[in-house]
């Protein structure tokens, strides 16, 4: 069970690194605009905010990687950062897009359950 939990935690971390790239570097590029459904004007107007959001996603990924690097001793760190991701995903789903529930909150919730069960 611990191996499955760590694999899923690693996947959630990779997902958040991908969010970092999308929000910090690709926001106003075709891939970023398509992913988030923005026009060039919307992307230009929100680029700084998106980069800030991307940085936070990078911190979340870093926390998960830190927890993974500690082995079993890092479970409390993984739990903390997964809880942060679940809460952020629930808030994003409630305020921005329901899609965030499935892309962000659900994978983190499943990973959290596996870490708690391991």
C-alpha positions as a printed Julia matrix, in Angstrom:
118×3 Matrix{Float64}:
   0.0    0.0     0.0
   2.86   2.4     0.81
   4.29   1.99   -2.69
   0.93   2.79   -4.3
   0.54   5.8    -2.0
   3.99   7.13   -2.89
   3.42   6.6    -6.61
   0.18   8.57   -6.44
   1.79  11.3    -4.32
   4.55  11.55   -6.95
   1.94  11.81   -9.71
   0.15  14.6    -7.83
   3.5   16.39   -7.45
   4.17  16.03  -11.19
   0.69  17.32  -11.93
   1.39  20.44   -9.87
   4.73  20.96  -11.6
   2.79  20.82  -14.87
   0.38  23.44  -13.49
   3.41  25.59  -12.63
   4.65  25.39  -16.23
   1.2   26.12  -17.66
   0.57  29.1   -15.39
   4.05  30.63  -15.24
   5.39  30.02  -18.74
   2.57  29.01  -21.1
  -0.3   31.18  -19.84
  -0.29  33.51  -22.85
   0.86  30.87  -25.33
  -1.56  28.77  -27.43
  -1.31  25.72  -25.09
  -2.03  27.8   -21.98
  -4.84  29.79  -23.55
  -6.48  26.61  -24.86
  -6.11  24.82  -21.52
  -7.72  27.65  -19.55
 -10.11  28.88  -22.24
  -8.63  32.39  -22.37
  -8.39  34.83  -25.22
  -5.09  36.6   -25.88
  -6.5   39.7   -24.2
  -7.62  37.78  -21.1
  -4.27  36.0   -20.89
  -2.33  39.26  -21.16
  -4.47  40.89  -18.48
  -4.1   38.0   -16.02
  -0.55  36.85  -16.77
   0.97  38.14  -13.51
  -1.8   36.6   -11.41
  -1.41  33.27  -13.2
   2.35  33.29  -12.64
   1.76  33.85   -8.92
  -0.69  30.96   -8.89
   1.84  28.8   -10.73
   4.46  29.59   -8.11
   2.11  28.36   -5.38
   1.57  25.14   -7.33
   5.34  24.76   -7.42
   5.47  25.09   -3.63
   2.82  22.4    -3.29
   4.78  20.07   -5.57
   7.99  20.83   -3.65
   6.3   19.94   -0.38
   5.17  16.59   -1.74
   8.63  15.86   -3.14
  10.13  16.79    0.23
   7.75  14.39    1.97
   8.59  11.62   -0.49
  12.32  12.18    0.0
  11.97  11.42    3.73
  10.39   8.02    3.21
   8.02   6.94    5.98
   9.2    9.83    8.14
   7.68  12.21    5.58
   4.1   11.01    5.9
   2.99  13.99    7.99
   4.48  16.35    5.39
   2.71  14.51    2.56
  -0.55  14.63    4.52
  -0.23  18.36    5.13
   0.47  19.24    1.49
  -2.18  16.85    0.15
  -4.72  18.48    2.49
  -3.68  21.89    1.16
  -4.21  20.65   -2.39
  -7.62  19.14   -1.6
  -8.79  22.38    0.03
  -7.44  24.48   -2.86
  -9.13  22.14   -5.33
 -12.47  22.33   -3.52
 -12.26  26.11   -3.38
 -11.3   26.31   -7.06
 -14.16  24.0    -8.0
 -16.61  26.13   -6.04
 -15.37  29.49   -7.34
 -13.72  28.99  -10.73
 -14.46  25.71  -12.51
 -15.98  22.39  -11.49
 -13.26  20.73  -13.6
 -10.74  21.6   -10.85
 -12.52  19.15   -8.57
 -11.53  16.26  -10.84
  -8.14  17.51  -12.01
  -6.77  18.7    -8.67
  -8.85  17.75   -5.63
  -9.75  14.16   -6.53
  -6.22  12.89   -7.28
  -4.95  14.54   -4.08
  -7.84  13.08   -2.04
  -7.12   9.58   -3.33
  -3.4   10.0    -2.61
  -4.27  11.29    0.87
  -6.47   8.26    1.55
  -3.68   5.92    0.45
  -1.09   7.69    2.62
  -3.42   7.46    5.61
  -4.11   3.78    4.97
  -0.46   2.83    4.39
